[in-house]
Amino acid sequence: MAKKTKNKQKLSPEEKLAKKAKDIEKEHKNDKDTGVELKFMGRPPKFKKPEDMQKQILEYFKSCWDYKRNMFGGRVYDSKTKKVVMVQIKPYTITGIAVALGTSRQTLLNYEDIKNEYGKEFFDTIKRAKEICHQYAEDSLFIGKNPTGAMFNLKNNYSGWEDKSKHEHSGGISLTDLFNETKDDYQ
């Protein structure tokens, strides 16, 4: 028996991609009739409701605190109130919130973007969390011995915080004078 061979042309990567797109289009040509819309987009949102996100953010803030310990490792109690004394063991940060939520800092900021479809729901939750971090950084300017880190954080993460330098120039020089001086130097 003789083998039948097909004359297949080799397709370039661009042609393969175009062919695949046409195949997908053919596969879904009736989707408009059924009301199903083919939509290519990123990963679905991690949080369905702002309340879910808010619970995890509160857990993050709680994780930044621990019991004050005595030299034997026991908890320290306030002598007046008899309540356990808590101390902050790590700073509040936007990246810390993102890590606690299991996402990236940029994704967290995308949730805050009121222009995207999820932003309207999550705007208040994220804005409030950022304000707590903002207050922490601002307070650090006055409490800490070296406020450089807090200043860097405020300048890079919050609007309205920036170094401003005012440069004034007095006197005058014309381009003609400058050109003539330079020309004289090279002759």
N, CA, C and O of each residue as an XYZ file, in Angstrom:
748
protein
N       0.823     -1.190      0.000
C       0.000      0.000      0.000
C       0.863      1.247      0.000
O       1.901      1.309      0.658
N       0.427      2.199     -0.723
C       1.156      3.459     -0.800
C       0.660      4.387      0.291
O      -0.535      4.448      0.578
N       1.591      5.106      0.895
C       1.209      6.074      1.934
C       0.717      7.349      1.276
O       1.277      7.843      0.297
N      -0.350      7.853      1.857
C      -0.853      9.141      1.363
C      -0.201     10.242      2.183
O      -0.209     10.194      3.413
N       0.342     11.195      1.528
C       0.959     12.320      2.228
C       0.211     13.586      1.871
O      -0.215     13.794      0.735
N       0.070     14.406      2.864
C      -0.597     15.695      2.649
C       0.470     16.744      2.426
O       1.538     16.716      3.037
N       0.161     17.656      1.550
C       1.073     18.780      1.321
C       0.769     19.865      2.346
O      -0.049     20.747      2.085
N       1.402     19.815      3.483
C       1.208     20.840      4.518
C       2.325     21.850      4.413
O       3.505     21.507      4.340
N       1.921     23.099      4.407
C       2.913     24.158      4.412
C       3.269     24.471      5.860
O       2.425     24.394      6.753
N       4.501     24.814      6.073
C       4.898     25.239      7.406
C       4.444     26.670      7.606
O       4.680     27.537      6.764
N       3.782     26.909      8.744
C       3.278     28.246      9.049
C       4.258     28.974      9.958
O       4.901     28.373     10.820
N       4.353     30.262      9.748
C       5.178     31.089     10.627
C       4.438     31.232     11.959
O       3.236     30.970     12.015
N       5.116     31.637     13.021
C       4.442     31.820     14.309
C       3.271     32.797     14.231
O       2.244     32.591     14.879
N       3.422     33.860     13.437
C       2.342     34.831     13.292
C       1.124     34.199     12.616
O      -0.017     34.443     13.010
N       1.387     33.380     11.589
C       0.293     32.713     10.875
C      -0.391     31.690     11.774
O      -1.613     31.551     11.732
N       0.382     30.973     12.587
C      -0.199     30.019     13.534
C      -1.120     30.730     14.522
O      -2.208     30.245     14.832
N      -0.669     31.889     15.014
C      -1.464     32.655     15.961
C      -2.753     33.154     15.309
O      -3.820     33.084     15.918
N      -2.663     33.652     14.088
C      -3.844     34.124     13.362
C      -4.825     32.986     13.127
O      -6.035     33.168     13.259
N      -4.298     31.797     12.774
C      -5.143     30.624     12.551
C      -5.859     30.225     13.838
O      -7.052     29.921     13.827
N      -5.124     30.229     14.940
C      -5.719     29.875     16.231
C      -6.821     30.861     16.603
O      -7.868     30.459     17.110
N      -6.595     32.143     16.355
C      -7.605     33.162     16.633
C      -8.857     32.932     15.796
O      -9.972     33.077     16.296
N      -8.679     32.570     14.515
C      -9.831     32.287     13.644
C     -10.593     31.062     14.141
O     -11.824     31.036     14.118
N      -9.849     30.037     14.593
C     -10.485     28.832     15.123
C     -11.331     29.157     16.353
O     -12.456     28.676     16.490
N     -10.784     29.967     17.232
C     -11.532     30.366     18.434
C     -12.768     31.155     18.039
O     -13.846     30.964     18.600
N     -12.602     32.043     17.069
C     -13.720     32.851     16.591
C     -14.830     31.963     16.027
O     -16.008     32.181     16.312
N     -14.450     30.953     15.220
C     -15.434     30.021     14.659
C     -16.145     29.260     15.764
O     -17.361     29.074     15.728
N     -15.365     28.823     16.748
C     -15.910     28.070     17.866
C     -16.977     28.865     18.615
O     -17.965     28.304     19.088
N     -16.768     30.163     18.718
C     -17.659     31.005     19.512
C     -18.525     31.924     18.661
O     -19.001     32.950     19.148
N     -18.733     31.571     17.399
C     -19.484     32.477     16.528
C     -20.937     32.619     16.965
O     -21.556     33.650     16.702
N     -21.489     31.617     17.621
C     -22.881     31.686     18.040
C     -23.047     32.249     19.445
O     -24.169     32.304     19.950
N     -21.971     32.664     20.085
C     -22.059     33.167     21.451
C     -22.944     34.404     21.566
O     -23.597     34.602     22.591
N     -22.975     35.235     20.529
C     -23.816     36.428     20.588
C     -25.278     36.039     20.659
O     -26.077     36.710     21.313
N     -25.627     34.957     19.986
C     -27.016     34.501     20.007
C     -27.402     33.978     21.386
O     -28.550     34.131     21.805
N     -26.462     33.364     22.094
C     -26.765     32.778     23.406
C     -26.588     33.782     24.538
O     -26.936     33.490     25.682
N     -26.061     34.939     24.238
C     -25.861     35.958     25.266
C     -24.524     35.830     25.982
O     -24.224     36.628     26.869
N     -23.716     34.842     25.613
C     -22.408     34.659     26.232
C     -21.416     35.538     25.488
O     -21.343     35.517     24.259
N     -20.662     36.301     26.246
C     -19.688     37.179     25.614
C     -18.285     36.671     25.916
O     -17.934     36.445     27.074
N     -17.493     36.496     24.882
C     -16.119     36.050     25.045
C     -15.286     37.257     25.434
O     -15.182     38.221     24.675
N     -14.696     37.201     26.613
C     -13.970     38.347     27.127
C     -12.641     37.876     27.690
O     -12.617     37.049     28.602
N     -11.541     38.384     27.167
C     -10.226     38.033     27.674
C      -9.834     39.065     28.712
O      -9.796     40.261     28.424
N      -9.543     38.606     29.916
C      -9.144     39.531     30.968
C      -8.250     38.808     31.964
O      -7.997     37.610     31.831
N      -7.780     39.536     32.952
C      -6.880     38.970     33.939
C      -7.583     38.061     34.922
O      -8.741     37.685     34.741
N      -6.864     37.726     35.951
C      -7.352     36.854     37.009
C      -8.588     37.481     37.665
O      -8.662     38.702     37.798
N      -9.555     36.657     38.076
C     -10.719     37.219     38.767
C     -10.297     37.816     40.105
O      -9.274     37.416     40.662
N     -11.058     38.754     40.621
C     -10.661     39.399     41.873
C     -10.594     38.390     43.020
O     -11.375     37.440     43.084
N      -9.650     38.620     43.911
C      -9.451     37.724     45.044
C     -10.562     37.880     46.084
O     -10.923     36.922     46.767
N     -11.088     39.077     46.194
C     -12.111     39.364     47.192
C     -13.437     39.671     46.518
O     -13.510     40.504     45.614
N     -14.466     39.003     46.960
C     -15.808     39.229     46.397
C     -16.464     40.433     47.051
O     -17.170     41.202     46.399
N     -16.218     40.589     48.365
C     -16.853     41.676     49.107
C     -15.795     42.475     49.868
O     -14.790     41.916     50.305
N     -16.017     43.775     50.026
C     -15.070     44.596     50.788
C     -14.907     44.115     52.234
O     -13.838     44.267     52.826
N     -15.967     43.536     52.795
C     -15.904     43.065     54.181
C     -14.851     41.966     54.349
O     -14.162     41.906     55.368
N     -14.735     41.097     53.338
C     -13.729     40.030     53.388
C     -12.319     40.619     53.417
O     -11.456     40.174     54.173
N     -12.112     41.626     52.578
C     -10.812     42.287     52.526
C     -10.545     43.006     53.848
O      -9.432     42.970     54.371
N     -11.571     43.653     54.375
C     -11.418     44.422     55.602
C     -11.015     43.519     56.775
O     -10.194     43.915     57.602
N     -11.579     42.320     56.851
C     -11.217     41.381     57.923
C      -9.729     41.036     57.858
O      -9.049     41.016     58.884
N      -9.232     40.770     56.667
C      -7.813     40.416     56.523
C      -6.906     41.601     56.819
O      -5.820     41.427     57.371
N      -7.341     42.802     56.458
C      -6.545     43.996     56.752
C      -6.461     44.201     58.262
O      -5.396     44.538     58.780
N      -7.570     44.001     58.973
C      -7.553     44.135     60.430
C      -6.633     43.093     61.064
O      -5.944     43.384     62.041
N      -6.621     41.898     60.517
C      -5.713     40.856     61.005
C      -4.259     41.282     60.807
O      -3.405     41.024     61.656
N      -3.989     41.935     59.678
C      -2.630     42.430     59.432
C      -2.231     43.442     60.504
O      -1.145     43.348     61.075
N      -3.112     44.413     60.779
C      -2.790     45.429     61.777
C      -2.578     44.788     63.151
O      -1.692     45.202     63.898
N      -3.382     43.790     63.482
C      -3.206     43.078     64.760
C      -1.861     42.348     64.795
O      -1.219     42.279     65.843
N      -1.437     41.806     63.655
C      -0.179     41.049     63.607
C       1.044     41.937     63.823
O       2.142     41.435     64.063
N       0.860     43.240     63.739
C       1.972     44.171     63.952
C       2.226     44.418     65.445
O       3.161     45.133     65.805
N       1.404     43.833     66.301
C       1.510     44.028     67.744
C       1.746     42.692     68.440
O       1.352     41.641     67.934
N       2.386     42.739     69.597
C       2.576     41.541     70.402
C       2.588     41.966     71.872
O       2.660     43.151     72.197
N       2.516     40.980     72.731
C       2.552     41.253     74.166
C       3.943     41.721     74.574
O       4.952     41.205     74.093
N       3.980     42.691     75.453
C       5.260     43.090     76.030
C       5.670     41.968     76.975
O       4.842     41.465     77.735
N       6.917     41.581     76.936
C       7.398     40.453     77.733
C       8.389     40.928     78.798
O       9.149     41.873     78.587
N       8.361     40.259     79.927
C       9.366     40.545     80.950
C      10.613     39.725     80.644
O      10.651     39.010     79.643
N      11.626     39.819     81.488
C      12.890     39.140     81.191
C      12.783     37.617     81.234
O      13.698     36.923     80.791
N      11.695     37.097     81.753
C      11.487     35.651     81.788
C      10.573     35.176     80.663
O      10.267     33.988     80.564
N      10.140     36.108     79.816
C       9.272     35.752     78.693
C       7.790     35.819     79.016
O       6.951     35.547     78.157
N       7.465     36.178     80.245
C       6.057     36.295     80.638
C       5.472     37.630     80.197
O       6.201     38.585     79.930
N       4.167     37.680     80.126
C       3.486     38.918     79.724
C       3.576     39.968     80.819
O       3.560     39.653     82.009
N       3.670     41.222     80.393
C       3.717     42.347     81.323
C       2.311     42.934     81.415
O       1.634     43.120     80.404
N       1.885     43.222     82.647
C       0.561     43.796     82.880
C       0.716     45.219     83.395
O       1.649     45.529     84.135
N      -0.227     46.087     82.987
C      -0.253     47.459     83.472
C      -0.646     47.426     84.944
O      -1.611     46.757     85.315
N       0.093     48.142     85.780
C      -0.160     48.082     87.228
C      -1.498     48.716     87.608
O      -2.106     48.305     88.596
N      -1.964     49.696     86.857
C      -3.235     50.348     87.194
C      -4.436     49.603     86.631
O      -5.394     49.322     87.351
N      -4.382     49.282     85.339
C      -5.557     48.689     84.686
C      -5.574     47.172     84.759
O      -6.606     46.545     84.518
N      -4.443     46.587     85.089
C      -4.288     45.123     85.138
C      -4.472     44.465     83.768
O      -4.683     43.255     83.676
N      -4.390     45.274     82.703
C      -4.496     44.741     81.342
C      -3.099     44.424     80.811
O      -2.104     45.013     81.235
N      -3.051     43.480     79.873
C      -1.787     43.100     79.253
C      -1.276     44.283     78.432
O      -2.047     44.935     77.728
N       0.015     44.556     78.523
C       0.634     45.651     77.776
C       1.037     45.120     76.395
O       1.706     44.093     76.284
N       0.623     45.831     75.355
C       0.967     45.463     73.979
C       2.002     46.436     73.439
O       1.995     47.617     73.787
N       2.898     45.936     72.582
C       3.891     46.790     71.932
C       3.866     46.511     70.434
O       3.634     45.385     69.994
N       4.108     47.559     69.671
C       4.137     47.394     68.214
C       5.493     46.819     67.835
O       6.536     47.377     68.175
N       5.465     45.689     67.121
C       6.712     44.999     66.770
C       7.129     45.219     65.321
O       8.276     44.956     64.962
N       6.214     45.695     64.491
C       6.577     46.033     63.111
C       5.691     47.179     62.634
O       4.563     47.328     63.104
N       6.192     47.985     61.707
C       5.436     49.165     61.252
C       4.290     48.787     60.320
O       4.290     47.721     59.705
N       3.322     49.679     60.233
C       2.230     49.515     59.279
C       2.736     49.987     57.919
O       3.223     51.111     57.793
N       2.624     49.141     56.910
C       3.046     49.537     55.569
C       2.027     49.063     54.533
O       1.282     48.110     54.764
N       2.010     49.738     53.402
C       1.121     49.352     52.305
C       1.549     47.992     51.759
O       0.706     47.145     51.463
N       2.843     47.787     51.628
C       3.331     46.495     51.151
C       2.989     45.398     52.154
O       2.673     44.276     51.758
N       3.049     45.709     53.439
C       2.661     44.744     54.465
C       1.206     44.323     54.321
O       0.875     43.147     54.473
N       0.342     45.283     54.029
C      -1.079     44.969     53.801
C      -1.206     44.062     52.591
O      -1.924     43.063     52.631
N      -0.506     44.410     51.507
C      -0.588     43.609     50.280
C      -0.149     42.170     50.542
O      -0.806     41.233     50.090
N       0.958     41.987     51.267
C       1.448     40.645     51.570
C       0.420     39.889     52.423
O       0.160     38.709     52.186
N      -0.154     40.564     53.402
C      -1.164     39.925     54.259
C      -2.399     39.508     53.454
O      -3.060     38.526     53.790
N      -2.704     40.251     52.403
C      -3.848     39.927     51.550
C      -3.491     38.885     50.496
O      -4.358     38.418     49.757
N      -2.213     38.522     50.429
C      -1.779     37.524     49.453
C      -1.758     38.072     48.036
O      -2.035     37.352     47.076
N      -1.431     39.336     47.914
C      -1.393     39.983     46.607
C      -0.182     40.898     46.535
O       0.605     40.964     47.480
N      -0.029     41.594     45.437
C       1.100     42.520     45.309
C       0.648     43.933     45.671
O      -0.546     44.225     45.732
N       1.610     44.780     45.904
C       1.314     46.187     46.217
C       0.550     46.838     45.066
O      -0.401     47.584     45.294
N       0.965     46.555     43.833
C       0.317     47.145     42.665
C      -1.122     46.663     42.530
O      -2.009     47.451     42.201
N      -1.363     45.379     42.779
C      -2.729     44.861     42.707
C      -3.599     45.538     43.757
O      -4.754     45.871     43.492
N      -3.048     45.741     44.941
C      -3.790     46.436     45.990
C      -4.167     47.841     45.535
O      -5.296     48.283     45.744
N      -3.232     48.534     44.921
C      -3.513     49.881     44.426
C      -4.521     49.843     43.278
O      -5.297     50.784     43.111
N      -4.520     48.769     42.486
C      -5.516     48.624     41.421
C      -6.920     48.476     42.002
O      -7.884     48.986     41.431
N      -7.040     47.783     43.128
C      -8.335     47.656     43.789
C      -8.859     49.024     44.208
O     -10.066     49.266     44.229
N      -7.924     49.914     44.542
C      -8.322     51.245     45.002
C      -8.751     52.148     43.844
O      -9.430     53.154     44.050
N      -8.350     51.782     42.629
C      -8.657     52.609     41.456
C     -10.153     52.602     41.205
O     -10.719     51.582     40.811
N     -10.784     53.726     41.431
C     -12.241     53.831     41.324
C     -12.729     53.701     39.884
O     -13.919     53.495     39.645
N     -11.803     53.822     38.919
C     -12.187     53.733     37.509
C     -12.392     52.289     37.053
O     -13.103     52.049     36.077
N     -11.775     51.317     37.750
C     -11.973     49.941     37.299
C     -13.248     49.361     37.922
O     -13.831     49.957     38.828
N     -13.666     48.213     37.436
C     -14.961     47.683     37.847
C     -15.030     47.280     39.318
O     -16.128     47.217     39.873
N     -13.911     47.008     39.962
C     -13.931     46.618     41.366
C     -13.627     47.782     42.295
O     -13.901     47.711     43.493
N     -13.063     48.851     41.751
C     -12.611     49.972     42.555
C     -13.689     50.641     43.377
O     -13.436     51.052     44.510
N     -14.870     50.756     42.838
C     -15.950     51.449     43.546
C     -16.275     50.751     44.859
O     -16.525     51.406     45.872
N     -16.272     49.423     44.840
C     -16.604     48.657     46.039
C     -15.501     48.702     47.086
O     -15.791     48.778     48.280
N     -14.249     48.658     46.664
C     -13.133     48.493     47.581
C     -12.432     49.802     47.929
O     -11.535     49.815     48.771
N     -12.826     50.892     47.298
C     -12.154     52.169     47.472
C     -12.065     52.572     48.944
O     -10.977     52.873     49.434
N     -13.194     52.582     49.651
C     -13.211     53.033     51.044
C     -12.359     52.156     51.950
O     -11.648     52.663     52.817
N     -12.425     50.850     51.755
C     -11.663     49.911     52.587
C     -10.168     50.155     52.425
O      -9.443     50.247     53.416
N      -9.705     50.259     51.191
C      -8.274     50.437     50.944
C      -7.828     51.841     51.344
O      -6.742     52.020     51.896
N      -8.654     52.814     51.068
C      -8.315     54.192     51.430
C      -8.120     54.315     52.940
O      -7.179     54.965     53.393
N      -9.007     53.693     53.719
C      -8.911     53.739     55.182
C      -7.620     53.050     55.661
O      -6.923     53.567     56.535
N      -7.313     51.897     55.088
C      -6.096     51.169     55.467
C      -4.860     52.007     55.136
O      -3.924     52.073     55.932
N      -4.854     52.645     53.965
C      -3.719     53.490     53.580
C      -3.593     54.689     54.516
O      -2.481     55.118     54.825
N      -4.715     55.229     54.966
C      -4.684     56.371     55.883
C      -4.057     55.975     57.224
O      -3.341     56.770     57.833
N      -4.323     54.751     57.682
C      -3.709     54.275     58.925
C      -2.197     54.165     58.738
O      -1.435     54.568     59.617
N      -1.760     53.624     57.604
C      -0.320     53.544     57.304
C       0.278     54.940     57.186
O       1.390     55.184     57.655
N      -0.448     55.842     56.571
C      -0.006     57.225     56.386
C       0.198     57.887     57.750
O       1.218     58.532     57.991
N      -0.785     57.718     58.639
C      -0.675     58.305     59.975
C       0.527     57.727     60.719
O       1.252     58.458     61.395
N       0.736     56.429     60.597
C       1.876     55.790     61.266
C       3.182     56.420     60.778
O       4.044     56.764     61.587
N       3.330     56.571     59.464
C       4.552     57.148     58.893
C       4.734     58.594     59.342
O       5.839     59.026     59.669
N       3.629     59.329     59.350
C       3.694     60.728     59.758
C       4.080     60.847     61.233
O       4.908     61.684     61.592
N       3.491     60.021     62.076
C       3.837     60.030     63.503
C       5.307     59.677     63.713
O       5.950     60.195     64.626
N       5.838     58.793     62.866
C       7.240     58.366     62.989
C       8.214     59.524     62.780
O       9.351     59.477     63.250
N       7.771     60.550     62.080
C       8.633     61.718     61.887
C       8.944     62.391     63.217
O      10.016     62.971     63.387
N       8.007     62.313     64.161
C       8.152     63.025     65.424
C       8.611     62.130     66.574
O       9.169     62.614     67.559
N       8.377     60.838     66.446
C       8.696     59.912     67.532
C      10.098     59.340     67.388
O      10.840     59.264     68.368
N      10.464     58.943     66.196
C      11.738     58.252     65.979
C      12.947     59.164     66.069
O      12.841     60.384     65.941
N      14.096     58.545     66.293
C      15.348     59.298     66.349
C      15.854     59.621     64.951
O      16.534     60.628     64.756
N      15.526     58.774     63.974
C      15.975     58.991     62.606
C      14.751     58.927     61.682
O      14.309     57.838     61.314
N      14.210     60.080     61.310
C      12.976     60.098     60.518
C      13.180     59.890     59.016
O      12.222     60.025     58.255
N      14.384     59.570     58.570
C      14.669     59.463     57.140
C      13.790     58.429     56.451
O      13.253     58.695     55.375
N      13.636     57.261     57.049
C      12.804     56.206     56.460
C      11.357     56.637     56.329
O      10.717     56.382     55.309
N      10.835     57.295     57.370
C       9.456     57.775     57.327
C       9.299     58.841     56.242
O       8.291     58.870     55.536
N      10.300     59.715     56.112
C      10.234     60.754     55.078
C      10.226     60.122     53.686
O       9.455     60.542     52.823
N      11.072     59.118     53.460
C      11.121     58.425     52.184
C       9.767     57.780     51.875
O       9.259     57.893     50.759
N       9.195     57.109     52.863
C       7.894     56.457     52.707
C       6.821     57.482     52.330
O       6.052     57.259     51.395
N       6.768     58.580     53.040
C       5.744     59.590     52.769
C       5.899     60.192     51.373
O       4.908     60.398     50.673
N       7.124     60.471     50.970
C       7.362     61.067     49.646
C       6.992     60.120     48.515
O       6.529     60.560     47.464
N       7.194     58.817     48.723
C       6.979     57.857     47.646
C       5.603     57.206     47.637
O       5.196     56.649     46.617
N       4.885     57.262     48.737
C       3.608     56.557     48.798
C       2.383     57.452     48.959
O       1.255     56.985     48.801
N       2.586     58.716     49.267
C       1.447     59.584     49.542
C       1.612     60.903     48.804
O       2.697     61.485     48.778
N       0.536     61.358     48.215
C       0.617     62.623     47.483
C       0.719     63.786     48.464
O       0.232     63.717     49.592
N       1.352     64.835     48.012
C       1.496     66.026     48.830
C       2.776     66.074     49.654
O       3.072     67.092     50.280
N       3.537     64.984     49.661
C       4.799     64.943     50.403
C       5.941     64.907     49.395
O       6.161     63.898     48.726
N       6.657     66.008     49.295
C       7.788     66.054     48.373
C       8.743     67.148     48.802
O       8.348     68.108     49.464
N       9.987     66.999     48.426
C      10.970     68.053     48.673
C      10.782     69.112     47.609
O      10.650     68.809     46.423
N      10.774     70.334     48.041
C      10.659     71.422     47.083
C      11.871     72.327     47.256
O      12.232     72.705     48.370
N      12.474     72.658     46.155
C      13.600     73.582     46.162
C      13.228     74.761     45.282
O      12.695     74.593     44.185
N      13.514     75.939     45.772
C      13.213     77.135     44.995
C      14.542     77.694     44.503
O      15.421     78.030     45.297
N      14.675     77.788     43.201
C      15.897     78.304     42.594
C      15.590     79.653     41.965
O      14.709     79.778     41.114
N      16.334     80.653     42.400
C      16.145     81.984     41.833
C      17.406     82.390     41.099
O      18.521     82.040     41.484
N      17.197     83.132     40.040
C      18.322     83.597     39.244
C      18.183     85.100     39.113
O      17.134     85.604     38.712
N      19.232     85.804     39.448
C      19.185     87.256     39.275
C      20.324     87.661     38.357
O      21.307     86.936     38.203
N      20.183     88.768     37.782
C      21.181     89.210     36.819
C      20.770     88.746     35.442
O      19.714     88.135     35.279
N      21.551     89.015     34.502
C      21.162     88.607     33.165
C      22.370     88.315     32.311
O      23.454     88.860     32.522
N      22.171     87.476     31.374
C      23.201     87.180     30.405
C      22.470     86.867     29.106
O      21.484     86.130     29.094
N      22.950     87.415     28.057
C      22.291     87.145     26.786
C      23.055     86.035     26.074
O      24.239     85.817     26.331
N      22.383     85.356     25.200
C      23.012     84.284     24.444
C      24.111     84.829     23.538
O      25.101     84.145     23.278
N      23.941     86.053     23.061
C      24.950     86.662     22.199
C      26.251     86.855     22.962
O      27.333     86.554     22.457
N      26.131     87.373     24.219
C      27.325     87.560     25.044
C      28.005     86.223     25.316
O      29.228     86.111     25.225
N      27.223     85.228     25.644
C      27.753     83.901     25.938
C      28.450     83.320     24.712
O      29.526     82.732     24.826
N      27.843     83.484     23.550
C      28.420     82.978     22.305
C      29.750     83.666     22.010
O      30.734     83.020     21.651
N      29.758     84.994     22.169
C      30.986     85.748     21.889
C      32.115     85.368     22.838
O      33.267     85.266     22.417
N      31.794     85.154     24.137
C      32.820     84.749     25.100
C      33.377     83.379     24.734
O      34.588     83.162     24.770
N      32.485     82.457     24.383
C      32.905     81.111     24.035
C      33.725     81.143     22.755
O      34.727     80.438     22.632
N      33.295     81.962     21.804
C      34.001     82.067     20.523
C      35.420     82.606     20.726
O      36.365     82.145     20.085
N      35.560     83.596     21.631
C      36.867     84.172     21.923
C      37.802     83.142     22.568
O      39.011     83.153     22.341
N      37.205     82.244     23.385
C      38.019     81.213     24.059
C      38.643     80.247     23.064
O      39.728     79.727     23.322
N      38.004     79.998     21.960
C      38.473     78.993     21.003
C      39.311     79.593     19.870
O      39.753     78.856     18.989
N      39.537     80.885     19.870
C      40.344     81.493     18.803
C      41.767     81.692     19.218
O      42.574     82.192     18.435
